[in-house]
């Protein structure tokens, strides 16, 4: 390999590269050279993303001790053996001593060298200032120009306009992508890709640039997660984590809890709720948005059916969310707190919260439907059957119009006890048949389909009860995010 044969005139570019690398970076080059593999192949063998290997070999990032060990194993060498090889190669490269050429010749050569160095220094672009919090002040105008453009034009602007290669714009793209991931997947993916384009061009120290790139790289996997592409999401997130760990943020400008937060969402969807909660506990003390972290933790505890712990978490989040001042987070907190109160049978406590939720829902029609459903659920719990049926019926029709089929099932099972009390068994039979067909058609919740089939069988025999409807309803609440959860008949 070239790294071992630095003969004068044969590999001059390699000589220049090696001489400015530190020991760890030279070992990275050595181990892959000995393996005979490409960066992609060597990355697959060692479990280190090839983009990070490339940075090691270019002298842009220092490899960790663990990554050096893995690379050594990939070349069937220990790190100590690699160091011995490099030492031996250095000895072979040392020029033989020879008589000097005289003071005049030395001064002439030194002067020529100094002139060349000065000329090269003058051609270098001016160094960029260290990133600082005040950078956010000037980014709003840039974002206002960039945001309305189609994706291809945004990318072109970022590639040619240095002022758009700004870490704050990358951060903004990430934040917008995450918000839109639950509603507009194509736009969320576009923003995540733009964040990566910007992050790869951010000026500053290499450790900072790598950190920003890792931060940005975590957001396209988040879109893949929402799409249900969990394997792709996991692969992308692992690459982002490696970049993030290889970099540094000396000014504490980006949220150090963000990747932990995003991984917690992925773990929840991978059916690892305990791991998700542990990641959020790790994120909480360092996050720039601790209220958001607690809100997500409470949501996962709801999925786990741990309603009392979820309520305690939501109550702890309230002052933090208020302080953060995000209306969307405030809405989610109040809505979820009210829902948990209903799960615990505390309908009177949920009532005042739903009034505040109604004021915050705004123009989001999908969430407005859910608020309507929640008001109906509370009315039912407070013993107001006519009001409950009216509100739940309106919510059910709104869900159906938007093809929110899982929410339709929840609303129907809330309404079923009222129909059974009235003796409207034919309506219950039709309702149960429609629900089973809807779940069977989509084929994504086989256990939920079994639970609904049981309710349908009972309805067909006119043996369905309010108790059975309530049992299936409570199961569906938990099964929405845990489709493998078995229904105990």
C-alpha positions, 0 to 999 in steps of 0.5 A, spaced: 500 500 500 502 507 498 502 508 505 508 504 506 511 506 500 513 513 500 518 513 495 520 520 493 517 522 486 512 516 486 507 518 491 508 525 493 500 526 494 500 521 499 507 523 503 503 530 504 497 527 507 501 522 511 505 528 514 499 532 517 495 526 520 496 524 527 497 517 529 490 515 530 489 518 523 495 514 520 493 508 523 486 509 520 489 509 513 494 503 515 488 498 517 484 500 511 490 499 506 492 493 509 485 490 508 485 492 501 478 494 502 474 500 499 471 505 505 464 502 504 467 495 504 471 496 510 465 500 513 461 494 513 466 490 516 468 494 522 461 497 523 463 504 522 460 508 517 464 509 511 463 517 511 466 517 518 472 513 515 473 518 510 474 523 515 479 519 519 483 518 513 483 525 511 485 528 518 479 531 519 476 527 525 480 523 530 478 516 531 476 514 538 480 508 541 474 503 540 474 505 533 481 504 532 480 497 535 475 495 530 479 498 524 485 494 527 481 487 527 478 489 520 485 488 518 487 482 523 492 487 527 492 490 534 493 497 534 500 496 538 502 492 531 499 498 527 504 503 531 510 498 530 509 498 522 508 506 522 514 506 526 518 502 521 516 505 515 518 512 518 525 509 519 525 507 512 523 514 510 528 518 513 533 521 509 541 519 509 545 525 512 550 528 507 554 534 507 551 541 508 551 545 501 553 551 505 550 557 508 548 561 502 544 555 498 541 554 505 538 561 505 536 562 498 532 555 499 529 558 505 527 564 502 524 561 496 520 556 501 518 562 505 515 566 499 511 560 497 508 559 504 506 566 504 503 566 497 499 560 499 497 563 505 494 569 502 490 565 497 486 562 503 479 564 504 478 568 510 477 564 517 470 564 519 468 566 526 467 561 531 459 559 532 455 563 537 448 564 540 448 571 536 448 567 530 441 566 530 439 573 530 441 574 523 438 567 520 431 569 520 431 573 514 435 568 510 430 563 512 425 567 509 428 567 503 430 560 502 423 557 505 418 559 499 423 556 494 422 549 491 427 543 494 431 543 487 432 551 488 433 551 495 439 546 494 442 550 489 442 556 493 445 553 499 451 550 494 453 557 491 451 562 497 456 562 503 451 566 507 446 560 506 451 555 509 449 557 516 448 552 522 442 556 524 439 554 518 440 547 518 437 547 525 431 551 523 430 545 517 431 540 522 426 543 527 421 544 521 422 537 519 420 534 525 414 538 526 411 536 519 413 529 520 406 527 523 402 531 517 406 532 511 411 527 510 414 529 503 415 536 506 418 533 512 423 529 508 425 535 503 427 539 509 431 534 512 435 533 506 436 540 506 438 540 513 444 535 511 446 539 505 447 545 509 450 542 515 455 539 510 457 546 508 457 549 515 464 553 516 468 552 522 472 547 526 472 540 523 469 537 530 463 543 530 462 541 522 461 534 524 457 535 530 452 539 526 452 534 520 450 528 525 445 533 528 442 534 521 443 527 519 438 524 524 432 527 521 431 524 515 431 517 519 425 520 523 421 521 517 422 514 515 420 512 522 413 515 521 413 512 514 414 505 518 420 504 514 424 502 521 430 498 519 432 504 514 430 509 520 435 505 524 441 505 519 440 512 518 440 514 525 446 510 527 450 513 522 448 520 525 450 518 532 457 516 530 458 523 526 455 526 532 459 523 537 465 524 533 464 531 533 463 537 539 459 543 540 464 547 545 459 553 545 453 548 547 449 551 541 445 545 539 440 541 543 444 535 546 438 531 547 435 532 540 438 525 538 436 521 544 429 524 543 429 522 536 432 515 538 426 514 543 421 515 538 424 510 534 425 505 540 417 506 541 415 504 534 420 498 535 416 496 541 422 497 546 418 502 550 422 501 556 429 503 552 425 509 550 423 511 557 431 510 559 433 514 553 428 520 555 431 520 562 438 521 559 436 526 555 432 530 560 437 533 564 441 536 558 435 537 553 434 545 551 427 543 551 426 538 557 418 540 557 418 536 550 422 530 553 417 529 559 411 530 554 414 524 550 415 520 556 408 521 558 406 519 552 410 512 552 408 511 559 400 511 556 402 506 551 405 502 556 398 502 560 402 506 566 397 511 567 398 514 574 406 514 572 404 518 566 399 523 569 405 524 574 410 526 568 405 530 565 404 534 571 411 535 572 412 537 565 407 543 565 411 549 568 417 547 563 412 547 557 409 553 559 416 556 560 418 554 553 412 557 550 410 553 544 403 553 543 403 546 540 407 543 546 402 546 550 396 543 546 399 536 546 400 536 554 393 539 556 390 534 551 394 528 553 393 530 561 385 530 560 385 523 556 389 520 562 385 523 567 379 519 563 383 513 563 383 513 571 376 515 571 377 522 573 372 525 569 371 532 573 378 533 573 379 532 565 373 537 564 376 544 565 382 542 561 378 540 555 376 547 555 383 550 555 385 545 549 379 547 545 382 554 545 389 552 543 387 547 537 386 552 532 385 550 525 387 543 525 381 539 523 384 533 525 386 535 532 379 538 532 375 532 531 379 529 537 377 534 542 370 533 540 371 526 541 374 527 548 369 532 550 364 526 548 368 521 552 368 526 558 360 527 558 359 520 558 363 519 564 360 525 568 353 521 566 350 526 561 348 521 555 345 525 550 350 530 550 355 524 550 352 521 544 351 527 540 359 529 541 361 522 540 357 521 533 359 528 531 366 526 532 365 519 529 363 522 522 369 527 522 373 521 523 370 517 517 370 523 513 378 523 514 379 516 513 381 516 521 379 509 521 382 507 528 379 513 531 372 511 528 373 504 532 374 508 538 368 513 537 364 507 535 366 503 542 364 509 546 357 509 543 356 502 543 354 502 551 349 507 549 346 503 543 345 497 547 342 501 553 337 503 548 336 496 545 338 498 538 342 491 537 341 492 530 345 498 530 351 495 534 351 489 529 352 493 523 357 497 527 361 491 529 361 488 522 363 495 519 369 495 524 371 488 523 371 489 515 375 496 516 381 492 520 381 486 516 382 490 509 388 494 512 391 488 515 395 491 520 392 490 527 391 482 527 390 482 534 385 488 534 381 485 529 381 479 533 378 483 539 373 486 534 371 479 532 369 477 539 365 483 540 362 482 533 360 475 535 357 477 541 353 482 538 350 477 532 348 473 538 345 479 541 350 478 547 354 484 547 354 488 553 357 495 555 362 491 559 365 488 553 365 494 549 369 497 554 374 492 555 375 492 547 376 499 547 381 499 553 385 494 549 384 498 543 387 504 546 394 500 548 394 496 542 394 502 537 402 503 538 403 496 540 399 491 535 403 485 537 399 486 544 394 480 545 387 481 547 385 477 553 378 475 552 
